[in-house]
Amino acid sequence: MPEQLSDAAQTMNSPTNHFTGVTANADGSKTITFTGVPGYPYRLQAATNLISAGWTDISTNTVDDSGQSSFNDVNTSNWPQKYYRTVYP
């Protein structure tokens, strides 16, 4: 049982983050914004569907002192649909 408690503690101490928006811009790009732990780096990933394991890193962002981060995705025209997630580390 101590290992299970250790795993639970590690999970609870993992930095959390939340998407706060995806905005379609006039030039066709999308701006993705999210919150996280200030100073922590998060990898922003994209995929064309949620079934396959085909997530691709598109950016690594360090959250600013206010807990905010954003990324302007200019590579959206070749993707009929696109899903985003953040991963730490």
C-alpha positions, 0 to 999 in steps of 0.5 A: 500500500505505501507505493499506492499512497506515493503514486497518489501523492505524485499525482496530486502534486502534478501541476494542473492547467486549464484551457481558457479559450480557443479564438479564431483569428481573421487571418485563419490562425487560432489563439489557444490560451490556458492557465497553469502553474507560474514558471512551469513549461507545458507542451501544447499538442494537437491531433486530428482526432481523439481516437488515435494516439497521434498527438504532435507537439506544436509548442512548448510554453512557460506559464507567466507570473500571472499563471497565463499562457497563449500560443498562436497556431498559424498551421490550421488551414490543412486541418479540417478539425483540430484538437488541443491538449497540454502536457507536463513536462 
